[in-house]
Amino acid sequence: MNKINLGDKVRSKVSGFSGTVTAICHYLHSESQYCVKSNALVDGAEKVCWFSIGELTAAPECEMGECDK
């Protein structure tokens, strides 16, 4: 399993939502949750979503500003 850290660019394998990890919440008896902030405005506003670690994958293309969601 890849380690995802604060500031990493990631994409959801389920929804395709991509952005930057801005917060991490660790639980004692559950998977960690990662807060991902979109790199672009969605409907004129910043969008923030929480995902389980198993749903996220590194998105190196976002480093180059090529994320569109």
C-alpha positions in Angstrom: 0.0 0.0 0.0 1.3 3.4 -0.9 1.6 6.0 1.8 -0.3 9.2 1.1 0.8 12.3 3.0 -0.4 15.9 3.5 0.1 17.9 0.3 0.1 14.9 -2.0 -2.0 15.1 -5.2 -4.5 12.2 -5.4 -7.5 10.9 -7.4 -10.4 8.9 -6.2 -10.6 5.5 -8.0 -14.4 5.5 -7.6 -15.5 9.1 -8.4 -12.5 10.4 -10.3 -12.4 13.5 -8.0 -8.9 14.8 -7.7 -7.0 17.4 -5.6 -4.6 17.9 -2.8 -4.7 16.1 0.6 -5.3 18.9 3.2 -6.2 16.8 6.3 -5.9 13.3 7.6 -8.1 11.7 10.3 -6.9 8.4 11.9 -9.3 6.1 13.6 -8.5 3.4 16.2 -10.7 0.7 14.6 -11.3 1.9 11.0 -9.5 3.1 7.9 -7.9 6.6 7.9 -9.9 9.3 6.1 -8.3 11.9 3.8 -9.7 15.3 3.1 -9.1 16.2 -0.6 -9.5 19.8 -1.8 -10.1 20.3 -5.5 -7.3 22.0 -7.5 -9.9 23.9 -9.6 -13.1 25.7 -8.7 -16.3 23.5 -9.0 -19.3 25.6 -9.8 -17.4 28.7 -8.8 -16.3 27.4 -5.4 -13.7 25.2 -3.8 -14.9 21.7 -3.2 -13.7 19.5 -0.4 -14.4 15.7 0.0 -13.4 13.0 2.5 -12.2 9.6 1.2 -11.0 6.3 2.7 -7.4 5.5 2.0 -8.4 2.5 -0.1 -10.2 4.7 -2.5 -7.3 7.0 -3.3 -4.4 6.7 -5.7 -1.5 9.0 -6.3 -2.1 11.4 -9.2 1.3 12.7 -10.4 -0.4 14.4 -13.4 -1.9 16.8 -10.9 1.6 18.1 -10.1 1.7 19.6 -13.6 -1.7 21.2 -13.2 -3.5 18.8 -15.5 -6.3 17.8 -13.2 -9.7 18.8 -14.4 -12.1 17.8 -11.7 
